[in-house]
């Protein structure tokens, strides 16, 4: 059931909140949500066409049409500090979830009932060196070429197309970004096997990390060129979730040199941003100091008050209640946890953005999302006076 709210008034408030936040004089904490595609594909209330991820991965028309239905449903049902209602122009993304890079390297695509697709590790002790000998894949080979074909198909279909009386544009595409060199290495080899390789077969470990890093750099430049984007950048947003597995010392020795290559290419000046699911907070200060990362998108578990003390008031931190709590708790429990986080000290400096930690689960009750948003608007104010709800 769509929200019964005044979208015009909501959007005016959202604009005011973000303008004040970016000006460094925030009114209250903004709230965003990770309502990515699985949130609607795996939600029967939002997926009335009954599409599957098999349909989505193999048909660009399904991508085009469901991205629009997804955006419409979120903009009419899910409250947060993002514009709601019908936009002036719809923006869709050609998004193949978190499998696109592993597919490019040759992994098998596996569909799982009730979940997003996966790619099981395939580099065994017997095959791992033959994989290295092949060298980095070409930027538009295999699935990466298919992704770009999907992107071009959707762009052509968007020409002159209207959805609810508004035009459509195609924004991002999988392939122009990266899910992380170490994360990809774990996905291809297996996290346990890769961590053992660090010490028992460092020659292979470094060859694999070098291959993935080189391939990532080549691909991003190639996608930028084909998409007519500037080749060079000095500010970058990155992610590498699997680094949560290692200590600071291990990170510095085995992973940081490859991150340095990537940040030197795409974010040499910064300030940069990074998304890290799970709990990688023990690495945040190192990332801040080494790569000028000044914006962190966190997962769970996170001690928000400690993290603010650790990073100081000038670093932007995105985080909030655990996604599983939002899925399973009562609205009152969600409200209490949101209040607790907001009052933990995380708001000091005015650079906190509330969001779920991390990626809103399909089936999350909408009253729980509303409870989180109401608590944000009430307890996330910077004037010291909670708004009456």
PyMOL commands that set and color helices and strands:
alter all, ss='L'
color gray80, all
select helices_A, chain A and resi 7-22+38-41+53-58+60-77+100-104+128-134+142-158+181-189+191-200+202-226+241-245+248-266+281-291+304-311+323-328+331-342+366-379
alter helices_A, ss='H'
color red, helices_A
select strands_A, chain A and resi 30-31+89-94+162-163+166-173+237-239+272-275+293-297+316-319+352-354
alter strands_A, ss='S'
color yellow, strands_A
deselect
rebuild
show_as cartoon
